[in-house]
């Protein structure tokens, strides 16, 4: 049973599946042979007991390389895995607050936001007004401003925005 290539794998044309003639050929040592016919390139690959792989199909003439295709695919997967491990998938974090939050609780939430910022995440401070708290919007602004002042040394703070019954403020880590 033949395995299908995964969708995110790049598709390479190999040997008989290469369509265009003439092709630019690079041998197994990395030397540029030049532009030759497809039949001549295939025979050179067969003589070396290797595969002819189309590396760049977009260029004209297409670039083909004489290599061991299995080894090539393995090296490509190792390279992709290494790139994926270097990528950081940073998701924005959210810290929920209330306008009636106690001073100690606000400090704890601020420490949590500081930890997220140090890890490189964006942090949304989100304060929700419930029932009669809507009449005292200024209390929410004070809470948000106190926390953002404490984090000013490591974060860039946006201006707090009032959206319905939520007051939000975004903090981005400072990169120096």
C-alpha positions in Angstrom: 0.0 0.0 0.0 1.4 3.4 -1.0 1.2 6.3 1.4 -0.2 9.5 0.2 1.9 12.6 0.9 0.6 14.9 3.6 -1.1 18.1 2.3 1.5 20.4 3.9 4.4 18.4 2.3 5.8 20.0 -0.8 5.2 17.9 -3.8 8.3 17.1 -5.9 8.3 15.6 -9.4 10.8 12.7 -9.6 12.3 10.9 -12.7 9.5 10.1 -15.1 7.0 12.6 -13.7 9.2 15.6 -14.8 7.4 17.1 -17.8 9.5 19.9 -19.2 12.5 19.5 -21.5 15.2 21.2 -21.3 16.1 21.4 -17.6 18.8 23.0 -15.6 20.7 20.1 -13.9 22.8 20.1 -10.7 24.7 16.9 -10.0 25.0 15.0 -6.7 28.2 17.1 -5.8 26.4 20.4 -6.2 28.0 21.3 -9.6 25.9 23.0 -12.2 25.9 20.8 -15.3 23.8 23.3 -17.3 20.7 23.2 -19.4 20.3 19.7 -21.0 17.4 17.6 -22.3 15.3 15.7 -19.9 16.3 12.3 -21.4 20.0 13.1 -21.0 19.4 14.2 -17.4 17.5 11.0 -16.6 20.3 8.9 -18.0 22.9 10.7 -15.9 20.8 10.1 -12.8 20.4 6.4 -13.7 24.2 6.0 -14.3 24.8 7.5 -10.8 22.1 5.2 -9.4 20.2 8.2 -8.0 17.0 10.1 -8.8 16.3 13.2 -10.8 14.2 15.5 -8.6 12.6 18.7 -9.8 13.6 21.3 -7.1 12.2 24.5 -8.6 9.3 24.0 -11.0 8.5 27.7 -11.3 11.7 28.8 -13.0 12.2 28.4 -16.7 14.0 26.1 -17.4 13.1 24.1 -14.3 15.9 23.2 -11.9 16.5 19.5 -11.3 19.0 17.9 -9.0 20.5 14.4 -9.1 20.1 13.1 -5.6 18.8 10.2 -3.5 15.1 11.1 -3.2 14.5 9.2 0.1 17.4 10.9 1.8 16.3 14.3 0.4 12.8 13.9 1.8 14.2 12.9 5.2 16.5 16.0 5.3 13.5 18.2 4.3 11.3 16.8 7.1 14.2 17.3 9.6 14.6 20.9 8.4 10.8 21.6 8.7 10.6 20.1 12.2 13.5 22.3 13.3 11.8 25.4 11.9 8.5 24.5 13.6 10.3 24.0 17.0 11.8 27.5 16.7 8.4 29.1 16.0 6.6 30.3 19.0 2.8 30.1 18.9 2.0 33.2 21.0 -1.6 33.5 21.9 -3.0 36.7 23.6 -3.7 36.1 27.2 -6.6 37.7 29.1 -6.8 38.9 32.7 -10.3 39.4 33.9 -11.1 42.1 36.5 -13.9 43.7 38.3 -14.4 47.3 39.3 -14.8 46.2 43.0 -11.6 44.2 43.0 -9.6 44.3 46.3 -6.2 45.9 46.2 -4.4 42.6 47.0 -6.3 40.8 44.3 -5.5 43.5 41.8 -1.7 43.0 42.7 -2.1 39.2 42.2 -3.7 39.8 38.8 -1.0 42.3 37.9 1.7 39.7 38.8 0.0 37.2 36.5 -0.1 39.7 33.7 3.6 40.5 34.3 4.4 36.7 33.9 2.5 36.5 30.6 4.3 39.6 29.3 7.8 38.2 30.3 6.9 35.1 28.3 6.3 37.3 25.3 2.5 37.1 25.2 0.1 40.1 24.6 -2.2 40.6 27.5 -5.8 41.9 27.5 -7.0 43.5 30.7 -10.7 43.0 30.6 -13.0 44.5 33.2 -16.7 43.6 33.3 -19.3 45.9 34.7 -22.3 44.1 36.3 -25.7 45.5 37.3 -25.3 48.8 39.1 -21.5 49.0 38.6 -22.4 50.5 35.2 -23.2 53.7 37.0 -19.6 54.0 38.3 -17.5 53.6 35.1 -14.7 55.7 36.6 -13.9 52.9 39.2 -13.0 50.5 36.3 -10.7 53.1 34.7 -8.9 53.5 38.0 -8.3 49.8 38.4 -7.1 49.4 34.8 -4.8 52.4 35.1 -3.3 51.2 38.4 -2.4 47.8 36.9 -1.0 49.3 33.6 1.1 51.8 35.6 2.7 48.8 37.5 3.5 47.1 34.2 4.7 50.2 32.4 8.4 49.1 32.8 7.9 45.9 30.6 4.8 46.7 28.6 3.4 49.2 26.1 -0.2 50.0 27.2 -3.0 51.0 25.0 -5.7 53.5 26.1 -8.6 51.7 27.9 -11.7 51.3 25.6 -15.2 51.0 26.8 -17.2 48.5 24.7 -20.7 47.9 26.1 -20.3 46.5 29.6 -16.6 45.7 29.1 -13.6 47.9 29.6 -10.5 46.6 27.8 -6.9 47.5 27.6 -4.2 45.8 25.6 -0.6 45.4 26.9 2.2 44.4 24.5 5.7 43.4 25.8 8.5 45.9 25.2 11.3 44.4 23.1 14.7 46.0 23.7 
